Amino acid sequence: MADTMAGLKRTKYCGEFSENDIGAEVVAAGWVQKQRDLGNLIFIDLRDRTGIVQLAFDDSTDREVFEKAASVRSEAVIMAKGIVRRRESVNKEIATGMIELFVTELRILSRAQTPPFEISDNANVKDELRLKYRYLDLRRPSLQRNIIMRHEIARVAREYYSANGFLEIETPMMIKSTPEGARDYLVPSRVHNGKFYALPQSPQIYKQLLMISGYDRYFQLARCFRDEDLRADRQPEFTQIDLEMSFVDAEDVMEMNEGFIRKLFKEVLGEEVQPIERMTYRDAMNRFGSDKPDARFGMEITDISDIVKDSGFSVFSGAVQNGGSVRGIVAKGAAAKISRKEIDKLTEQVKGIGAKGLAYIRYNDDTPTCSFGKFMAEGELDAIMAKLGCEKGDVAFIVADKNKVTLPVLGALRLTVAKQLDIIPKGYKFLWITEFPFFEWDDENEVWNAMHHPFTMPMDECLDYLESDKENVRAKAYDLVLNGIELLSGSIRITDPALQQRMFQLLGLTDEEIAVKFGFLVDAYRYAAPPHGGSGMGLDRLAMVMCEADSLRDVIAFPKVQNASELMSACPAEVDEKSLIDLGIAVIKKDEE
């Protein structure tokens, strides 16, 4: 039978004991990390979320306590009362390594069967097993640090935005399905048979309605849901630090969020964040081939179209003549590290993401090796190398195609090569990306779609050519990027009903579609709305970067895997027939369609 806590009260957490406690009688509680039986001495490493403290037992003092300690195994939950004393052998690996607790009373509150894996950061365990027993894996010190870090981010967010006049207001979790770019998770209604709620992809419409309602500064740690394919920095359910502000423009929203980032990094990591650089979407794409560039290293893209537009190499000249471009990046000092075999692998990679091929210059010997050299007239290769800044010891990679292929392909290749060469420095590099395109062209359906949600305000100077030059319409939209990860997305909203109607029409929505999808918001704007804008910052992604984690799984207590299932509870799962009948739902298996 397990012991009880009766008469004992924990003095402090394990990792909080120090030399200041020497001589004090204290009570510690936690999980047994390890027990070491040395015959007449027993040591137990006691662990909780703050760290480890060593418990010491001597068979010459209290035999009953000693025998109890001898019976304890890893992961048992215990409480120990005793005197704090200085350790004979100091352990510099842990914060409490100068002291130990000499135990006079031991309570075994709960014994544990042998766990399926060692609860240790060093244990080599398959991810699937860790996730199946997530409640055990969460005992690991690294995961506990990550979850605590996530809490600290949420705490600072609440403190900062509250101190700046924001009100924390909850918005509904069951809403009307509206188009926001990804598939909705749908919730069937039992009362309204045949109708569905949607889980929110974001609180977008509700926070705009709050501005119309006069709550001029709103924020929320909002749960959001998107039914989309997963990856390392994406989960089907996630948390946004969501906000909206009235009587502001884009710069005001960016400055407010920048203040939060400075406070957060200073308070939690001790890092000073300098004023964050602003970069337009066009510059980001032209320089880095990405709208979320990792600007911690160079290897920027160079346009060589002007040099090769009349080249005898038809791949280059043809791309320019067809309205595209020829651009390249240079890996400095990489010729000795990137072999021809490696270049072939990189060629296959870029083909897999849309490129027709990859031209290169590898300058390892006295004469550069060039995949297209035989097509070059005298002096052309030298001109290309000069424009690219390719010198002896370097490797240049060149892609020729439409810009929508050339730029993102080189952007992806830039990251791959930088990781391969291990040249990405540690540290944090923030960027504001501004002036996003308002429209994006859909090749498959041959229509212009809104790049952001349809309530985004175009730049003032673009209003005159919304209909005539959609390609060059820019939005009052902004993203905050950290180390190549999009942390925040936001925009200034349209508040003029006439302009909003004009934008809906430009997006091909009929009056009936507008009424069905956005009728209540359109009606609300008829009762006057203040100028407003806002943003949503990914709390999970922010925690992932600050914890230096490889995946969102490492900062979420109970994450989903790639197919959006949770291995621990085996969800999603089938439900009983009666529940389906109550909802008026019949399940059609996909393989039966």
Disulfide bonds with the S-S distance in Angstrom:
none
